[in-house]
Amino acid sequence: MDNFSLTYPFDDLPPSGTARDVAPGIKWLQMPLPFALDHINLYLIEDGDGWVIVDTGIRGDKTQNFWREIFANALDGKPVTRVIVTHMHPDHLGQAGWLCRHWNAPLLMSRTEYFYARTFSNENVRELPPEAILFYQRGGIPENILSEIASRGWGGFSSNVEPMPVGYHRLIDGQVLTIGGREWRVVTGSGHSPEHVCLYCEEIDVLISGDQVLPRITSNVSVNANEPEEDPLSYWLDSHRKFLSLPDTALVLPSHNRPFYGLHTRLRYLLEHHEDRMLACEEKCVTPQTAHDLLPVMFSRPLDSFQIMLALGECIAHLHCLMGRGRLERTLDQDGRYRYRSIDPTLSKRAHPDTHESPDPAPLMV
Ligand SMILES: [Zn+2]
């Protein structure tokens, strides 16, 4: 299975502050991000005498100034009627509160995403809490790396997200929204975030996919200290199977990279990608390993402490999925680290590491 049969109808991103027509009644814009991944795509859907915004950009004057350019140049003098946010991550949610207040427009989100975000927005813990320290220790993170992680502190969500509206309109899987006379169906996925909203319009065969389906980068699917026993990768794989029920012909409008065709190819590639990474971990665990020991199996580049933090969560997601399938067992060693051991006694004999896809270079926060 390769990833090369995706096609991209646009060669480049629209410059920040401008909007480009990508489908009937839909405009594409992008905003800069201060991360390794340098932009997020946002969309405008024409809504009769106004516009619906889908995703909003990260908090900060820079994004707001680009939004003001959009207001002046891309809305044909019409107001914003609704603000839809696909999921709670700050690059998507960051400006929602400001936009809702500016336009006196309601915020539409799934319930889980909205209340997670409200919780994180109100968190005032600044030091790494004991739950997080325990999580990293059990993951096998060495003390010196843990000190670096601790020195960066905890939280910080609210510094990247404008104060949120205290009320919202709930989006539910299967719900149909009428926007500009067209029907858009809410399709939710889970794994990257708990109740991620995508929007599909059958009439024009367009899927606004958020971070649920990206064409070139793999979305971060991580276990973290808030829910250390979760199995998000199983939800992620289930979601990919669910999204295969959408038409392969759809134009996919993702939150990063460029719009593309080839939905099923991409979903099948990602399903295989994660299976492959799990097999590589399982084979390595013929001898018991900590999650930290397994990072080179999943990532090819040397990682700094911030990347190790992201990578560990991704690695544990793969290990938990394997545990859920009865392929790995986990024990706590005398140093307080979890060690994972593969259960299948034939694994070491049938290991063919050359067949594995190469590891990702480094984890991304997306
Ligand atoms: Zn995200």
Residues whose N, C-alpha, C, O or C-beta is under 5 A from the ligand:
A	BS01	ZN	H89 D211 V366
